[in-house]
Amino acid sequence: MTKKRRNHSSQFKFKVALEAVKERATLNEIASISNIHPNQVSAWKKQLLLEGPTVFGQQTAKKLAEQTAREAELYEQIGRLKMELEWLKKKATPFE
């Protein structure tokens, strides 16, 4: 008999990791209250300490990907405009 994997929300992960960081209770106590394994609590705690509260959200990853794509598009446009400007400068010199 296999267990189905549980998916926890980013708010739940952040709450559990924050409780672990506060150290008011042991990792085992936090795990039993949250109904998860103690190793998961310590992993989320470590992840929180390394990357901050935005690490558990998928929205930030999506926004970062969109921003990266937009930057690439803008850099490409800047390159094209620079090439056009150089070409125009080169062609306009005989008329001066």
RABELLIN-V313256 format. One record per backbone hydrogen bond with DSSP energy under -0.5 kcal/mol. CO is the residue of the C=O (numbers start at 0). NH is the residue of the N-H. If there is no record, write none. Layout:
# RABELLIN-V313256
CO NH
CO NH
This chain:
# RABELLIN-V313256
5 7
8 12
9 13
10 14
11 15
12 16
13 17
14 18
15 19
16 20
17 21
18 22
18 23
25 29
26 30
27 31
28 32
29 33
30 34
30 35
36 39
36 40
37 41
38 42
39 43
40 44
41 45
42 46
43 47
44 48
45 49
46 50
47 51
51 54
52 55
53 56
56 60
57 61
58 62
59 63
60 64
61 65
62 66
63 67
64 68
65 69
66 70
67 71
68 72
69 73
70 74
71 75
72 76
73 77
74 78
75 79
76 80
77 81
78 82
79 83
80 84
81 85
82 86
83 87
84 88
85 89
86 90
87 91
88 92
91 94
92 95
